[in-house]
Amino acid sequence: MARNTKKDFSVSLDGRKIPLLTLDHKWYKLFALRGMPGQIKDKADQLNALLMQQGKCNTELKKLKVVKKSLVDEIVPLMAEAAEGNPKAEQKMQKNKRMIDECNERIEALGKEIDGLPEQVSEVNNQLMLMTMEECYDMLQDNDSSIDQITEWINTVRVELKKKVVKKQECELLNHTLYSYMHDIFGAEVIEIFDMQYVPERMKTPDFKHGSMAE
């Protein structure tokens, strides 16, 4: 059966929410037996890098907002002191304003960077999902082929095993019949002498000790 192409899958999956694969420990277990292919590992590293970048941006943004708030809170009392002719207060106020402007610029840049990251994360995650599905279905097909071959081997061996079991039972029955006839014809004492010569291990068996073969 022909497999759908990645493009076909992409169209079918459009708009569907796909979980972040590298954050799910079960995703890694998919490759526990055969190992993770290099191209999938590279894509996973790319996704992790984007997630790390997203985390760093959000952390930096939160810190900047805290710093900005602190600078803004200092402005009001500084303005009052500067109005009274305090040159240090005026200098400090101007410094705070410059730092607030720098914070605003960085906050704006981070905002743009953060806004674009979810789409990048989603795109790479979807690519990783398609690569994962393709690899997993390859493994499933390989395993199906192995299962079919092993099943065929088991069925063949099962038939052969049944034949061997029947053959074994036939041989055991023949031995039992031969020994019984020999015992009846030649007698126990004679048979015991030949047992010691040809099959000494028979002398040690429970069947011989209890005389079951002579019955």
C-alpha positions as CSV (number, residue, x, y, z in Angstrom):
1,M,0.0,0.0,0.0
2,A,1.4,3.4,-1.0
3,R,2.4,5.6,1.9
4,N,1.1,9.2,2.1
5,T,3.8,11.9,1.5
6,K,4.8,14.4,4.1
7,K,2.9,17.1,2.1
8,D,-0.3,15.0,2.3
9,F,0.2,14.6,6.1
10,S,0.9,18.3,6.5
11,V,-2.4,19.2,4.9
12,S,-4.3,16.6,6.9
13,L,-2.8,17.8,10.2
14,D,-3.2,21.5,9.5
15,G,-4.7,23.2,12.5
16,R,-4.3,20.3,14.8
17,K,-2.4,20.8,18.0
18,I,0.7,18.6,18.3
19,P,2.3,18.1,21.7
20,L,6.0,19.2,22.0
21,L,7.7,15.9,21.4
22,T,11.0,16.6,23.0
23,L,9.3,17.4,26.3
24,D,7.6,13.9,26.4
25,H,9.8,11.2,27.8
26,K,7.7,8.6,25.9
27,W,8.8,10.1,22.6
28,Y,12.4,9.1,23.4
29,K,11.3,5.5,24.2
30,L,10.2,5.2,20.5
31,F,13.9,4.9,19.6
32,A,15.0,2.8,22.6
33,L,15.5,-0.4,20.5
34,R,16.9,0.9,17.2
35,G,18.4,4.2,18.3
36,M,17.5,7.7,17.2
37,P,18.4,8.4,13.5
38,G,20.8,11.3,13.0
39,Q,18.3,13.5,11.1
40,I,15.7,13.1,13.8
41,K,18.2,13.9,16.5
42,D,19.3,17.1,14.6
43,K,15.6,18.1,14.3
44,A,15.1,17.4,18.0
45,D,18.1,19.5,18.9
46,Q,16.7,22.3,16.7
47,L,13.4,22.2,18.6
48,N,15.1,22.1,22.0
49,A,17.2,25.1,21.0
50,L,14.1,27.1,20.1
51,L,12.4,26.1,23.3
52,M,15.5,27.2,25.3
53,Q,15.6,30.5,23.4
54,Q,11.9,31.0,24.2
55,G,12.5,30.3,27.8
56,K,15.5,32.7,28.0
57,C,13.6,35.5,26.3
58,N,10.6,35.1,28.7
59,T,13.0,35.1,31.7
60,E,14.9,38.2,30.4
61,L,11.6,40.0,29.6
62,K,10.3,39.4,33.2
63,K,13.6,40.7,34.7
64,L,13.6,43.8,32.4
65,K,10.1,44.6,33.5
66,V,11.1,44.4,37.1
67,V,14.2,46.7,36.5
68,K,12.0,49.1,34.5
69,K,9.5,49.3,37.3
70,S,12.2,50.0,39.8
71,L,13.7,52.8,37.7
72,V,10.3,54.3,37.1
73,D,9.5,54.2,40.8
74,E,12.7,56.2,41.5
75,I,11.9,58.9,38.9
76,V,9.2,60.7,41.0
77,P,11.3,61.4,44.1
78,L,14.3,62.3,41.9
79,M,12.2,64.8,40.0
80,A,11.2,66.5,43.3
81,E,14.8,66.6,44.4
82,A,16.0,67.9,41.0
83,A,13.4,70.6,41.1
84,E,14.9,71.8,44.4
85,G,18.2,72.2,42.7
86,N,19.9,68.9,43.6
87,P,22.4,68.3,40.8
88,K,23.0,64.6,41.9
89,A,19.3,64.0,41.8
90,E,19.1,65.5,38.3
91,Q,22.0,63.4,37.1
92,K,20.5,60.3,38.6
93,M,17.1,61.1,37.1
94,Q,18.6,61.5,33.6
95,K,20.5,58.2,34.0
96,N,17.3,56.4,35.0
97,K,15.5,57.8,31.9
98,R,18.3,56.5,29.7
99,M,18.1,53.1,31.3
100,I,14.3,53.1,31.0
101,D,14.6,53.9,27.3
102,E,17.2,51.1,26.9
103,C,14.8,48.8,28.8
104,N,11.9,49.8,26.5
105,E,14.0,49.1,23.4
106,R,15.1,45.7,24.7
107,I,11.5,44.9,25.8
108,E,10.2,45.7,22.4
109,A,12.9,43.6,20.7
110,L,12.2,40.7,23.0
111,G,8.5,41.1,22.4
112,K,9.0,40.7,18.6
113,E,11.4,37.8,19.1
114,I,8.9,36.0,21.5
115,D,6.0,36.7,19.2
116,G,7.8,34.9,16.3
117,L,9.0,31.9,18.3
118,P,5.7,30.0,18.8
119,E,5.3,29.7,15.0
120,Q,8.9,28.5,14.6
121,V,8.5,26.0,17.5
122,S,5.3,24.7,16.0
123,E,6.8,24.3,12.5
124,V,9.9,22.5,13.7
125,N,7.8,20.3,16.1
126,N,5.5,19.3,13.2
127,Q,8.5,18.5,11.0
128,L,9.9,16.3,13.9
129,M,6.5,14.6,14.2
130,L,6.3,13.8,10.5
131,M,9.9,12.4,10.6
132,T,9.1,10.4,13.8
133,M,5.9,8.9,12.2
134,E,7.8,8.0,9.1
135,E,10.5,6.3,11.1
136,C,8.0,4.5,13.3
137,Y,6.0,3.2,10.4
138,D,9.2,1.9,8.8
139,M,10.0,0.1,12.1
140,L,6.4,-1.3,12.1
141,Q,6.7,-2.6,8.6
142,D,10.1,-4.1,9.3
143,N,8.7,-5.8,12.4
144,D,5.6,-7.0,10.4
145,S,8.0,-8.6,7.9
146,S,9.9,-10.3,10.7
147,I,6.7,-11.5,12.3
148,D,5.5,-13.0,9.0
149,Q,8.9,-14.8,8.5
150,I,9.0,-16.0,12.1
151,T,5.3,-17.2,11.9
152,E,6.1,-19.1,8.8
153,W,9.1,-20.7,10.5
154,I,7.1,-21.6,13.5
155,N,4.4,-23.2,11.4
156,T,7.0,-25.2,9.5
157,V,8.7,-26.3,12.7
158,R,5.4,-27.1,14.3
159,V,4.6,-29.5,11.5
160,E,8.0,-31.0,11.7
161,L,7.8,-31.3,15.5
162,K,4.5,-33.2,15.2
163,K,6.2,-35.6,12.7
164,K,9.1,-36.1,15.1
165,V,6.8,-36.7,18.1
166,V,4.9,-39.3,16.1
167,K,8.2,-40.9,15.0
168,K,9.5,-40.9,18.6
169,Q,6.3,-42.6,19.8
170,E,6.6,-45.2,17.1
171,C,10.2,-45.9,18.0
172,E,9.3,-46.2,21.7
173,L,6.4,-48.5,21.0
174,L,8.6,-50.7,18.7
175,N,11.3,-50.9,21.4
176,H,8.7,-51.9,24.0
177,T,7.2,-54.5,21.7
178,L,10.6,-56.0,20.7
179,Y,11.8,-56.1,24.3
180,S,8.6,-57.7,25.5
181,Y,8.8,-60.4,22.8
182,M,12.5,-61.0,23.5
183,H,11.8,-61.4,27.2
184,D,8.9,-63.8,26.6
185,I,11.0,-65.9,24.1
186,F,14.4,-66.0,25.9
187,G,13.5,-65.4,29.5
188,A,14.5,-62.8,32.1
189,E,17.9,-64.3,33.0
190,V,19.1,-64.4,29.4
191,I,17.8,-60.9,28.6
192,E,19.5,-59.6,31.7
193,I,22.9,-60.9,30.5
194,F,22.4,-59.3,27.0
195,D,21.2,-56.1,28.7
196,M,24.5,-55.9,30.5
197,Q,26.4,-56.3,27.3
198,Y,24.4,-54.1,24.8
199,V,22.5,-51.7,27.0
200,P,24.0,-51.6,30.5
201,E,22.1,-48.3,31.2
202,R,18.9,-50.3,31.0
203,M,19.9,-52.1,34.2
204,K,19.7,-48.8,36.0
205,T,16.3,-47.7,34.8
206,P,13.2,-47.8,37.1
207,D,11.4,-49.8,34.4
208,F,14.0,-52.6,34.5
209,K,14.3,-52.6,38.3
210,H,10.6,-53.0,38.7
211,G,10.3,-55.5,35.9
212,S,7.8,-53.4,34.0
213,M,9.3,-54.4,30.7
214,A,8.9,-58.1,31.5
215,E,5.3,-57.9,32.1
